[in-house]
Amino acid sequence: MRELLGNIEDLKDYHKKVILPKLEHAYRDPCKMRTLFECEKNKLSMKYGRYCINSSRSASIIKENLPFFSQYQHKNGQTHRLDALLIKPIQRITRYHMFLSNLARTSTELGNADSSADYSAALDAIMSVTEHTNTMMWIGEIKNCPLILCGQGPLLKHGRVLSKKIRGSFKNRNKWPCHLLLFQQTLVLCKIVESSEKKKQPDLEYFKHVCVNHIQSLISESSKTLRTSLLTLSHRKVI
């Protein structure tokens, strides 16, 4: 059930106990609205990011058990399918974007530059959250990944790298494009599907992973750099 619903209960409690009370307190004051979204940006990114990275797994579970969920929907007289309901938390971020955009535009039209600046700053914070959630949804679609990605902690860094290990041996000088994902608990190396290399978010296929604690222990045992430690791990055939 956790793989199906993700952290939806945590999102519900967060909005009910944190976001809603602060919105009710700030809706008359643009400066307070700006402070609200700038202060909550990191938490919003973390909570929604965790939910979004699980959305692909959730969709797979529903697809695999569609007859059961369809019967449940019909039996309980529900108008919407479960997958349509589970997408609503993600749609909430878009609604914040529209809400703040309208406030900023209206303030500009009324000639209130200060209010417009505050609402625009709040909008920038939400745009940052939206970009992060889109990234997490993309990462959640990694093919053949044996890890439960939503359980690896926050995504700290990610980017393209070149690897000699994807094909052949390290003696081969050819380098192959890959994508490296650094979570709080795990470092994941993915192949980039050749047909999608030119995309901003190419299709990824799982290749190898290593526990971050393993990397940290290697660094603490010697004065070598992180780069040297990762090379050591590579020669040990860990990644």
C-alpha positions in Angstrom: 0.0 0.0 0.0 2.9 2.4 0.7 4.3 1.8 -2.8 0.8 2.6 -4.2 0.0 5.8 -2.2 3.5 7.0 -1.4 3.6 9.8 1.2 0.1 11.1 0.4 -0.8 11.1 4.1 2.2 13.2 4.9 1.2 15.7 2.2 -2.3 15.9 3.5 -1.2 16.6 7.0 1.4 19.1 5.9 -1.2 21.2 4.0 -3.7 20.9 6.7 -1.4 21.7 9.6 1.1 24.0 8.0 0.3 25.5 4.6 -3.4 26.2 5.1 -3.1 28.0 8.5 -0.2 30.1 7.1 -2.2 30.9 4.0 -5.2 32.1 6.1 -2.8 34.3 8.0 -1.0 35.7 4.9 -3.7 36.1 2.3 -4.2 39.8 3.0 -0.5 40.6 3.1 1.7 40.1 0.0 4.9 40.3 2.1 3.7 37.5 4.3 2.7 35.5 1.2 6.2 35.9 -0.1 7.7 34.8 3.2 5.4 31.8 3.4 6.4 30.3 0.0 10.1 31.2 0.3 10.3 29.6 3.7 8.4 26.5 2.8 10.1 26.0 -0.6 12.5 23.4 0.6 9.9 21.4 2.4 7.5 21.6 -0.5 10.2 20.3 -2.8 11.2 17.5 -0.5 7.6 16.3 0.2 6.3 16.7 -3.4 9.5 15.3 -4.8 9.1 12.1 -2.8 5.5 11.8 -4.0 6.4 12.4 -7.6 9.3 10.0 -7.8 6.9 7.3 -6.7 4.2 8.2 -9.3 5.6 5.8 -12.0 5.6 2.9 -9.5 2.1 3.8 -8.4 0.9 3.8 -12.0 2.4 0.4 -12.6 0.7 -1.1 -9.6 -2.7 0.3 -10.8 -2.1 -1.1 -14.3 -1.2 -4.5 -13.0 -4.3 -4.7 -10.8 -6.7 -2.7 -13.0 -9.6 -5.2 -12.7 -9.5 -5.1 -9.0 -9.4 -1.3 -8.8 -12.2 -1.0 -11.4 -14.4 -3.3 -9.4 -13.6 -1.3 -6.2 -14.5 1.9 -8.0 -17.8 0.5 -9.3 -18.7 -1.1 -5.9 -18.2 2.1 -4.0 -19.8 4.4 -6.6 -16.7 6.5 -7.1 -16.8 8.9 -10.1 -13.0 9.0 -10.7 -10.5 6.2 -11.1 -7.8 5.8 -8.5 -5.0 7.0 -10.8 -7.0 10.2 -11.5 -7.3 10.8 -7.8 -3.6 10.2 -7.1 -2.6 12.8 -9.7 -4.4 15.6 -7.8 -1.6 16.3 -5.3 0.7 17.0 -8.2 -1.9 19.3 -9.8 -2.0 21.3 -6.6 1.5 22.7 -7.4 0.1 24.0 -10.7 -2.8 25.7 -9.0 -0.4 27.5 -6.7 1.4 28.7 -9.8 -1.8 30.0 -11.4 -2.9 31.6 -8.1 0.3 33.5 -7.6 0.6 34.5 -11.3 -2.9 36.0 -11.2 -2.1 37.9 -8.0 1.1 39.3 -9.4 -0.5 40.3 -12.7 -3.5 42.0 -11.0 -1.2 43.9 -8.7 0.7 45.2 -11.7 -2.5 46.2 -13.4 -3.5 48.1 -10.3 -0.1 49.9 -10.2 1.0 48.3 -6.9 4.6 47.5 -7.7 5.6 46.4 -4.2 2.8 43.8 -4.0 3.6 42.6 -7.5 7.2 42.1 -6.5 6.2 40.1 -3.4 3.8 37.9 -5.4 6.4 37.4 -8.1 9.0 36.3 -5.6 6.5 33.8 -4.1 5.9 32.6 -7.7 9.6 32.1 -8.2 9.7 29.8 -5.2 6.8 27.7 -6.5 8.4 27.6 -10.0 11.5 26.1 -8.3 9.3 23.5 -6.6 7.6 22.7 -9.9 11.0 22.2 -11.7 12.1 19.8 -8.9 8.9 17.8 -9.0 9.2 17.5 -12.8 12.7 16.2 -12.4 11.6 13.7 -9.8 8.8 12.4 -12.0 11.4 11.9 -14.8 13.8 10.0 -12.5 11.0 7.9 -11.2 10.6 6.5 -14.7 14.1 4.8 -14.8 13.8 1.5 -16.5 14.7 -1.8 -14.7 15.5 0.0 -11.4 15.6 -2.5 -8.5 15.6 0.3 -5.9 12.6 1.9 -4.2 13.8 5.4 -5.2 11.4 7.3 -2.8 13.2 5.5 0.0 16.7 6.7 -0.9 16.4 10.2 0.7 16.4 13.6 -1.0 18.0 14.0 -4.4 21.1 16.1 -3.7 22.7 16.3 -7.2 22.4 14.8 -10.6 24.0 15.3 -14.0 25.5 13.7 -17.1 28.9 11.9 -16.8 31.0 9.7 -19.1 31.7 6.1 -18.1 34.1 3.5 -19.5 32.3 0.7 -17.6 29.0 0.6 -19.6 30.5 -1.4 -22.4 33.7 -3.5 -22.5 36.5 -3.0 -20.0 38.4 -0.1 -18.5 41.2 -0.8 -21.0 38.8 0.4 -23.7 39.3 4.2 -24.1 35.8 4.8 -25.4 33.5 6.7 -23.0 29.7 6.3 -22.9 27.2 9.0 -21.8 25.5 8.2 -18.5 23.5 10.0 -15.9 24.6 10.1 -12.2 22.1 10.5 -9.4 23.2 11.3 -5.9 20.6 10.7 -3.3 21.1 11.1 0.4 21.6 7.4 0.8 22.6 6.0 -2.6 24.6 6.9 -5.7 22.9 5.6 -8.8 24.5 5.3 -12.3 22.1 5.1 -15.3 22.7 4.4 -18.9 21.2 7.0 -21.3 19.1 5.3 -24.0 20.8 6.1 -27.2 17.6 7.2 -29.1 16.9 9.9 -26.5 20.4 11.3 -25.9 19.5 14.8 -27.3 16.5 15.2 -25.0 16.8 17.5 -22.0 15.5 14.7 -19.9 16.6 11.5 -21.8 15.2 8.0 -21.1 17.3 6.4 -18.4 18.0 2.7 -17.7 19.4 1.5 -14.4 23.0 0.3 -14.5 24.6 0.2 -11.0 24.3 1.7 -7.5 26.4 2.1 -4.4 25.5 3.0 -0.8 26.6 6.5 0.1 27.8 5.3 3.5 30.2 3.0 1.7 31.7 6.0 -0.1 31.9 8.1 3.1 33.7 5.2 5.0 36.3 5.1 2.2 36.9 8.8 2.4 37.2 8.7 6.2 39.8 5.9 6.1 42.2 7.9 3.9 43.1 11.4 2.8 42.2 10.8 -0.8 39.6 12.8 -2.6 36.1 11.8 -3.4 37.1 11.4 -7.1 39.8 8.9 -6.1 37.4 7.0 -3.9 34.9 6.6 -6.7 37.6 5.3 -9.0 38.5 2.7 -6.4 34.8 1.7 -6.2 34.7 1.5 -10.0 37.7 -0.9 -10.1 36.0 -3.0 -7.5 33.1 -3.4 -9.9 30.6 -1.7 -7.6 29.5 0.9 -10.2 
